[in-house]
Amino acid sequence: MSEAIDCIVREAIPGDAEQVLKLLNETATQTGFMTQGPEGVGISVEEEAKQLASIYNSLNNSVFVALVDDKVIGIASIHGSDKPKIEHIGDIGIVIDKAYWGYGLGTLMMEELLLWADASPVLSRLQLQVQERNTRARHIYEKLGFKLEAIIERGVKDEGQLLNVCLMSKLI
Ligand SMILES: CC(C)(COP(=O)(O)OP(=O)(O)OC[C@H]1O[C@@H](n2cnc3c(N)ncnc32)[C@H](O)[C@@H]1OP(=O)(O)O)[C@@H](O)C(=O)NCCC(=O)NCCS
């Protein structure tokens, strides 16, 4: 970590919708690591606000935001299904604005997410998919106890290149 940074991490509320969409759209093209590309997220601020309201009250879905000077610079999420047979599985996603990489914020956000998941009465398995070449993200997941379950060969295509994807999980 190069220096300390003043950052607040908290659960997202509907009023964050505009900034959340802005960050998702901006970070979609900052790296080749996101599934989203230049096409963007493609939903309106109103739809996003509705989703955030429903997520806020969910037992197996959560979104956390990281704020620096009131600006959303990071998003970490758990997505769980409403189907009873798979409601115990939470899919993890995380992104930090590239300008704020390397300050420990990715780790901090994942730790907050894991605390929330531990307290959830529904979740018992967390899983995620990460490109094999994304060594920075894989390092954080491994550090926090995620295990490699499988390599999904040609799991994603970026700029015409077929890339392997790691399936990682953590039982909680
Ligand atoms: C992955 C991501 C969230 C990490 O955020 P961050 O704030 O930079 O993370 P941190 O500062 O907490 O930690 C970075 C860690 O990676 C390590 N690291 C840095 N570069 C690395 C590399 N090339 N290979 C392995 N580890 C690396 C650092 O040493 C640090 O580890 P440490 O805390 O044990 O010293 C951020 O890079 C990001 O948003 N990437 C784009 C989106 C993405 O890839 N999301 C995950 C998709 S599954």
The ligand as a Gaussian input file, in Angstrom:
#p B3LYP/6-31G(d) Opt

LIG

0 1
 C       -9.247000      -6.512000      -8.106000
 C       -9.371000      -5.135000      -7.501000
 C      -10.770000      -4.981000      -6.885000
 C       -8.309000      -4.978000      -6.413000
 O       -8.480000      -3.734000      -5.771000
 P       -7.303000      -3.000000      -4.974000
 O       -7.938000      -1.923000      -4.163000
 O       -6.206000      -2.639000      -5.890000
 O       -6.830000      -4.190000      -4.002000
 P       -5.889000      -4.104000      -2.712000
 O       -5.119000      -2.826000      -2.742000
 O       -6.722000      -4.360000      -1.502000
 O       -4.961000      -5.386000      -2.869000
 C       -4.175000      -5.605000      -3.949000
 C       -3.351000      -6.827000      -3.621000
 O       -2.880000      -7.396000      -4.835000
 C       -1.455000      -7.506000      -4.779000
 N       -1.040000      -7.349000      -6.145000
 C       -0.878000      -6.225000      -6.849000
 N       -0.555000      -6.519000      -8.127000
 C       -0.523000      -7.876000      -8.205000
 C       -0.239000      -8.792000      -9.252000
 N        0.035000      -8.360000     -10.483000
 N       -0.297000     -10.127000      -8.983000
 C       -0.621000     -10.571000      -7.736000
 N       -0.881000      -9.738000      -6.714000
 C       -0.835000      -8.412000      -6.943000
 C       -1.021000      -6.422000      -3.812000
 O        0.246000      -6.693000      -3.283000
 C       -2.135000      -6.505000      -2.785000
 O       -1.923000      -7.618000      -1.942000
 P       -1.581000      -7.501000      -0.369000
 O       -2.676000      -6.684000       0.231000
 O       -1.587000      -8.916000       0.108000
 O       -0.256000      -6.824000      -0.301000
 C       -9.124000      -4.024000      -8.559000
 O       -7.869000      -4.243000      -9.140000
 C      -10.167000      -3.967000      -9.654000
 O      -11.211000      -3.326000      -9.517000
 N       -9.874000      -4.628000     -10.797000
 C      -10.775000      -4.563000     -11.976000
 C      -12.037000      -5.332000     -11.764000
 C      -11.732000      -6.762000     -11.380000
 O      -10.760000      -7.345000     -11.837000
 N      -12.623000      -7.310000     -10.554000
 C      -12.521000      -8.700000     -10.188000
 C      -13.169000      -9.503000     -11.249000
 S      -13.543000     -11.117000     -10.659000

